[in-house]
Amino acid sequence: MANASTSTMSEVESTLQRIHKHPGVLGIIIAQNEGKGTRWIPTDEENPVIKQREAYSTYCSAVAQQARSAVRDLDPLDDLKFMRIRTKKVEIMIAPEKEYTIICIQDPTQAK
């Protein structure tokens, strides 16, 4: 059983590193469902937007929870898998899971 868990963690790590290296990615947050950031993978710590990672973690988790609730209200057999929010400064991609939420923040002018 430990091998399967280690293998899964290795796959998760390689996926996070692949996303992290994508052009325009400013950072990735893995947040617990309470909205607390559990892990942060930055590309540029000096970016002022990224210095707000705890706020991103809290608010993006809350938005995803509300969106998930709306989707389930529309169809109880459906579920939210992914959402994208674009602002003037950043693009936020949110992938809610059962126990955590993955939040990827990227500069839309650099993304390909």
C-alpha positions in Angstrom: 0.0 0.0 0.0 2.9 2.4 0.8 4.2 1.9 -2.8 0.9 3.0 -4.3 0.9 6.1 -2.1 4.5 6.9 -2.9 3.8 6.4 -6.6 0.8 8.7 -6.5 2.7 11.4 -4.6 5.5 11.1 -7.2 3.0 11.6 -10.0 1.5 14.6 -8.2 4.9 16.1 -7.7 5.9 15.7 -11.4 2.6 17.2 -12.5 3.0 20.2 -10.2 6.6 20.7 -11.4 5.4 20.5 -15.1 2.7 23.1 -14.4 5.1 25.3 -12.5 7.5 25.5 -15.5 4.8 26.6 -17.9 5.3 30.1 -19.2 3.5 32.7 -17.2 2.8 30.7 -14.1 3.4 32.8 -11.1 2.8 30.1 -8.5 0.7 27.2 -7.4 -1.2 26.9 -4.1 -2.5 23.7 -2.7 -5.2 24.7 -0.2 -7.0 22.6 2.4 -10.8 22.9 2.0 -10.8 25.3 4.9 -9.0 27.7 2.6 -5.6 27.6 4.4 -2.6 27.3 2.0 -0.9 24.0 2.7 1.8 24.3 0.0 3.1 27.1 -2.1 5.2 26.7 -5.2 6.4 30.2 -6.3 8.1 31.2 -9.5 8.8 34.8 -8.3 8.5 35.7 -4.6 8.9 39.4 -5.5 5.6 39.6 -7.5 3.2 41.7 -5.4 0.2 39.7 -6.5 1.9 36.5 -5.2 2.6 38.0 -1.8 -1.2 37.7 -1.2 -1.1 33.9 -1.4 -3.1 33.4 1.8 -5.8 35.7 0.5 -5.9 33.8 -2.8 -6.1 30.5 -0.9 -9.0 31.7 1.2 -11.0 33.5 -1.4 -10.5 31.1 -4.3 -11.5 28.1 -2.1 -14.6 30.0 -1.1 -15.5 30.9 -4.7 -15.0 27.3 -5.7 -17.2 26.0 -2.9 -20.0 28.4 -3.9 -19.6 27.4 -7.6 -19.7 23.7 -6.7 -22.9 24.4 -4.7 -24.5 26.2 -7.6 -23.6 23.3 -10.0 -25.1 20.8 -7.6 -28.2 22.9 -7.2 -28.7 22.9 -11.0 -28.0 19.1 -11.2 -27.5 17.0 -8.1 -25.6 14.4 -10.2 -23.1 16.9 -11.5 -20.0 18.4 -9.9 -17.5 21.2 -10.4 -14.2 20.0 -11.8 -12.4 23.2 -12.9 -12.9 26.9 -13.1 -11.0 29.8 -14.6 -11.1 33.4 -13.5 -9.4 36.2 -15.5 -8.8 39.6 -14.1 -6.9 42.6 -15.5 -3.7 41.4 -13.8 -3.9 37.6 -13.4 -5.6 34.5 -14.5 -6.6 32.1 -11.7 -7.3 28.4 -12.5 -9.0 26.5 -9.7 -9.3 22.7 -9.5 -11.3 21.7 -6.4 -10.9 18.2 -5.1 -12.5 16.4 -2.1 -9.9 17.4 0.5 -8.0 20.2 -1.1 -8.1 22.8 -3.9 -5.3 23.4 -6.4 -5.0 27.1 -7.4 -2.7 28.1 -10.2 -2.0 31.8 -10.7 -0.6 33.0 -14.0 0.2 36.2 -15.8 -2.2 36.2 -18.8 0.2 38.3 -20.9 2.9 35.6 -20.6 0.8 32.5 -20.9 0.9 30.6 -24.2 
